[in-house]
Amino acid sequence: MKNNTDQSFFSEPVDPRIEARALALEVICRLLIWIADAATVEARGLRATVALYCIRPDLLNGVTLEKIGEASGLSRQGVFKLARHQVAGAK
């Protein structure tokens, strides 16, 4: 049996604030990259609107996916697919 004398992994507690900030930073970076990765400015605006709809829909004053689709020239299903894609973290 192999004895492991290096116990630093177990002796250093993880600070939950640091871990939470690192996780939040990763999520925000991925979200911004997803928004910026759209081909046109209009598509970036649509992605930003969909992200806002998923994160803080109250800031959109009751706008539905259908209304977002009408404003962008997509169907409600198309916008829903984009929202599902964004929430699922698919690339």
N, C-alpha and C positions, 0 to 999 in steps of 0.2 A: 504494500500500500504506500502511496506517495504522500508524504507530509508537505503541506503547503504552509510555509512560515510567513509568507507575505499576506497579511490580513487587512491591507489598506482598503480593499474593496468593501469590506464589511465595517470597518471602523470609521469611515468618513460618511456622515449622514448627508443626504441630498437635501439642499435647501429647496423647499417647494416653490418659493417665489422665483428663484432662478430657473427652475425647470419649467414653470408656467410661462415665464417670459420667453424662454427659448422656443417653447411650443407655439405660443402666440405669434412670435416673429416668423416662424416657419409657415404658419397658416396665412399670415398677411402677405408674405413674399410670394407664395404660390398663387394667391388670389390676384395680386397685382400683375404677376407674370401672365396669368390666364387672360386678364383684361387686355394687357398690352399686346398679347400675341394675336389679336384679331387683325384681319387684313386691312380694314378701312377704319377711318375715324368713326363712321356711323356704327360699325360693328363693335368698336370699342365702347361707344356710348351705350349700346344695347347691352353689352356684357356688364358694364358698370351698373346699369339700371337693374338688371337681373340679380346681380350680387347684392345690391341694396335691398331689393325685394325679398331676398332670402334672409338677409341679416337683420334689417330694420324696416319692415314693410310700413310701419307707422309713419316713417319719414316721407313716404310717397302719397300720403293723403288718400288711402283707399284705392289706389290704382290696382287694377287686376292684371293678370297675365294677358287676358284678352285685349285690354286697352294698350298694354305695352306692345303687343303684337300688331295692333292696328296702327300705332304710331310708327312702327318700324317696318311695316310691310310684311309681317310674318303672321301666320295663324297662331291661335292660342296654343295649339299642340307644338308648334315649332319653338315657341318661347318656353313652354314647359320642358321640352326636350333639352333646351339650352340650360335651363335652371337645374334640371336633374343632373346634367353633365357636370355643371359647376359644383353642385353640392357633393356629388359622388367623388369628386377629385379626379375624374378621368382626364386623360390627356388627348 
